[in-house]
Amino acid sequence: MFHPNILCMGRGSLENTEKLIGQIEPERILMVTGPNVRKLGIADRVLTAAGSYRNRVELFINPKPEPDISIVEQCARHIREGGYDLVIGLGGGSPLDVAKGAAVVATHDGEMRPLLGMNRLQRKGIPTILIPTTAGSGTDVTRAVVVSVPEDKSKRSIWDHRTMAEAVIVDPELMVHMPPGLTAETGFDALVHAIEGHTARGANPFSRMYTAEAVRLIGAYIARACRNGRDMEAREAMARGATYAGIGMTNSGLGAIHALALGVDSCEGFNHCRSLSVLAPWVMRFNRIGNESLYADIAEALGEKIEGISVEEASLKASQCVVRICREIGISIYLKDCGISKDKVRSLAVGAYTVGQRLLPMNCRDVSQEDALALFEQAFGG
């Protein structure tokens, strides 16, 4: 199983920051974060928690909501030129990916493109401590660094265990700032990580312990967290769920929901969550054929009573639960609601199938181009 060396979870776990830094004994520390995290005072809280190491910390502000190669390489140059020997990533998925990516690019000649793909790193990067402020991306506990590639408007990744953090701090008290919309979007991303991780071809009994619990936690608490951001029971459950989902899926892989979403992410009016939500119910219905028991397990984890019904009926309830959750948290499941016209569906499906090839082999059921088109036609909506 791949996971961070040290994982501190729960309310107040930020207090471990100084101790964790002390185990690395750095001379110079670069904290990579975003402008909103700094504005909200969260960066100052982490600096305070750094204790005696506070004066060794400098900030690198990542202004981009979606990281691309240029910002990672810029940060890597900053690390190399400044002689930093610890990188702290603080924020949502974007600054955490920049921190992880820059830490390894800095030890590989400063260029990211040659590192994109699976297991292309030659050595570990600069040590990292990652502190998420959202419950969603899971990048703090995965071996992936996902970035946009401007020249072809695609998303690609470094996938290598050498990107794993030395330590991760998951403190739900840092997540109370999240507005309902962001809570819904990041939480749904984590739910799809868990569902796809549970059903991926690379899943195993150990990874499924994490993904099953992630599905249960997120299904039970996502709507509560959206309704009341200061409901700490819900926030803590979502933080745990997102972390478990990340650990599970980095050890099992993903599937066709994420694969096909890669072709939608760059469309105007879409973000990653919208791309997932318009595909998740239809891909789940498609995938359950031949995998009924796995999807019955997901339905049960989402709170469905499946005693006394066939495994086929139970498996169908999994996608029905996801539709219900989307409605509860205000996320559409139809392309037509997101500005996509009917005449664009075919070209969108073909493009998504093409760019999704690196993830589609992980899916629990083979997906043809014709299958992809049928899924996108369902996703358009009646």
N, C-alpha and C positions, 0 to 999 in steps of 0.2 A: 504494500500500500504506500502511495506517495502522499505525504502531508508535511506541513511545516515542522521543523524540529521542536518548536515550542509554540503552544497555542493557549493563550489566556482569554477566558470567556466569562461574561457576566458583568453585572453592574459593579462599577468601581474597579474593573480590571485595568483601567488606564494607570492606576497607582503603581503598577509593576514596571512602568516605563524606565525609570532610572536603573532599577535592578537589571533589566534586560540589556540596556545599553552598556552597563558595567561589565557584562559577560563578554562583550566584544572589545571593550576598551579602545574606542576610536579616538583619534586626535582631532579630526574634522568631520562634521556631520552635515549632510545636506537633506533638508526636509522638502520633499516635493508635494505640493498641495495646490488647491484651486482657489480662485479669488473669493468665492462665496464662503468656503470653509474659513478662510482668514477673516472675512468680514463678520462672520457669526461668532468669532472669538474662540473657535475650536482649536486653531493653531496655537493660540496663547495658552490654552489649557494643557496642550501637549508639552509646550515649552516649560510650563510650571512643573509638570510631572517628570520632566527630564532632570530636575533637581540640579545636582552639581555639574551636569553636562550641558546645561542650558547655554552657557556662553560659547560652546563649541558648535552650536547649531546655526546654520544659515538657511534662508528660504529660497526655493526655486518655485515660482508661481507658474503653473500650467494653465493657460487661458482657454484651452480648447475643450469643448464638451465631448468631442470624439478624438482620441489621440491619433496622430498620423506619424509617419516615419520621421518627418522633419523635426517635430518637437522632441521625439525620443533622442535623435542624434544631437540636437542642440543641448539637451540635458546631459548627455554622455560627454560632450566636449567640456561642459562646465565641470563635471566630476573629474575628468582627467586633468584639466588645467588647474583646478583648485586643490588637487590632492586629497579629495574626500575619501575616507575609508569606512564610512557607514552612510547608507541612504535610508531615510524614513519616508515611506509613502503614506499620505494622510488624505482621505477623501473618498469619493466614489470610485467607480471603475476606471475612469480616465486618468486621474493622477496616480492611482496604484499601478496601472499598466505602464505609464511613463516611468515611474520609479523602477519597476521590475525590468523594463526594457533597457533603460539607460544604464542600470547597474551591470548588465551583461554586455551591452554594446561597448561600454567603457573599457572592458578587458579584452575586446575583440577588434581592436584597431579603429573603433569609432564609427563603423558602418553597419547599418542594420540589415539591408537587403540580403547580403550573403548568409544571414542567420535565419531567414524565414524558412519555415518548414519543420520537419520532425528531426529532433536529435542532431542538430548541426553545431551545437556549441562545443568548443574544445576545452573549456574550463569554466569554473564558477565565476560569477560576477562579484562585484562589490557586495559585502553583506547588507542585507535589507531587513528592516522591521516594518511591517505593514499594519496600518490602523484604518479599517474601513469606517466610514461615517454614513453608509447606506447599507441596507440589507437586500442585496440583489446580485451584483455581478459575480461574486464568489472568487474574483481574481486573486484575492489575498491568500487563498489556499490552493490555487491551481498551479499547474506547470505550464500555463499558456500566457503569452503576452499578445494581445490582439490589437492591431493597428489598421488604420485606413491607408491604402496605397493610392495617392492622388492620380497617378497617370492612367490607371484603368478603373478608378472609382470602385475598387473592391476592398474587402477586408481580408487580411492575411495574418498569420500568427507565427511566433516562435513557440514551438511545443517541445519542451525539454525539461527534465527534472532539475537541471542546474539553475532554473529560474526560481525555484522554491525559496521562500523567505526563511531566514534564520528564526524569526519569531513573528507571531501575529497577535494583535490585541483586538478582541471583538467586544467592545463596551457599548451596550445599547443606550447608555446615557448620552452618547455622542450622536444618536440618531433621532432624538426628539424634535430636531429642527425640521425634519423632512415634511413638506406639505403633502396633502392627501394624494395629489396626482403623482408625485415622485414616489411616494410609498407604494402606490398601486403598480406603477411601472417596474420599479426594481423588484418588488415582491413577486410579480408575475414572472419576470425573468428567472428568478430563483426557483419558482415552482416548475417551470419548463425544464430547467437544469435537472431537477430531481426526477421528473417524469421520464425524460429522455435518458438520464443516467441509469434509471432503474430498468429500462427496457433495451438499452444498447447491446450490441453483440458482445462487447467487451465486459459486460457486467458480470459480477461474481457474488457469492454469498456475503463477502465482507463489504463490498461497495454497496450492496443492496440494504445492508443494515443502516447505512447513512441515508440513502435516498428514500427509503420507506419512511424513516422518521422525519425527513425533511418535508415530504409530501403531507404527512399528518399535521405537522406544526404549521406549515404555511396555509394549508387548507382551512385549518381551524381558526387562525388568527389574522389573516390578511385583511379581512373586512373590518375587524375591530381596530387594527392599526390605522386603517384609512379614516375611520370615523373619528378617532381620538388619538392624536399623535403622542399624547402624554400618558396613554395607557401603558404603563411600564411592563405589565405582564405580557401584553401583546407585542411590544417592542422587543422584549427579550426573546420571546418565542420566534419572532421573525428573524432576529439576528442569529439564533441557533440554527433555524431552518436554512437560511441562506448559506451558512458555513458548512452544514452537513451536506447540502446539495452540491456545493463546490468540491468538497472532498470526494463525494461519491462520483460525480461526473468526470473529475480529472483522472479517476482510476478505471472508468468504464467507457468513456466516450459519450458522444451526443447522438444525434439522429437527424431525420428528415425535416423536423420543424426548424432547427437551427440551420441546416444545410440550405433549405429553400428560402429562409428568411434573409440569407446573405444577398439574394438578388432583389430584395425589397427594401433593405435598409437604406439604400442610397436614393430612393424615390422621394420626391418632394412631399413634405407633409408627414413623412414617416420617421419614427425612431425605432430603436431595436425592439422595444416592447410591442409597439403596434405591429411590427413585422411578425412577431411571434404569435400575437393574439389572433390575427386573421388566418393563421395556418394551423394552430394547435388543435382545435376541435376536429378538423377534417383529416389531418395526418393521424391523429389518434384513432379515429374510426377506421382508417385504412390499415394502420399498423396492427390493430387488434386481431385481424384475421391470421390465424396460426399462432397467435400469442395471447390467447384469451385469458389464461390464468394470470399472466403478468398484469394485464389491464384490470382484471377483477381485483387483484391485490391493490392497485392504485385506487380503484373505486372505494374499496373498504377503507383505505387510509384516508380518503377524503370524506369519510363519515357515512358512506352508504351502507345500508343493511342488505347484505347479500345472501343471508341464510335462506334456504328454501327455493332459490331460483337457479337456473342453469348458469354455467360459467359463461356462456355466450351472452346471456342477458346481463350478467354482472359486468362483463367487460365493456359493454356499450355504455353503462352508467358512468364510466370514467370520463368520457368526453362530455357527457351531459353535465357532470359536476363542473368541468372546466368552463362550460358555457355559463352556468349559473354564477360561478365566481366572477367571470368577466362582467356580467350584468351588475353584480353587487358592487364592484369597485369602479364601474363606469368606463370599461374598455370595450370597444367594438370588436366584433369577430368577423366583420365583413369589409372587403376591399372597397366596395361602393361607398361606404361611409367615410372612407379616408381619401376620397378624391380620385380614385382610379376608375376610368371609364371602361365599359364593356369591351370596346375595340382594342384595349391595351392588354387584355388578360393573356392572350396567347403569347405575345412577345415577352411579356413579363415572366410567364411560366418557363418558356424556353431559356431565357437568360438566367433565371434562378436555377434551373436544372444544370446549366453549364457551370456556373460559379460554385454550385454546391457539391461538386464532385469530390472534394477533399473530405467532406463529412458524410456523404451518403453511404459509403461502404460500412459505416458504423451502425446504420439503421437496422432495426431488427427484421425488416422486410425489404426485399429488393424493390427499387423504385425506378421505373422506366420513364422516358420523356412523356409518353402518353399518360402515365399515372400522374406525373407532375401537372400536366395540363388539366386533367380531371379534378385534381385537388384545387387548383387555382380557380376553376369554374365554380366549384362549391364555395370557395372562399369569397367569390365576388358577391354572392348572396342573391336570394330570389326576389 
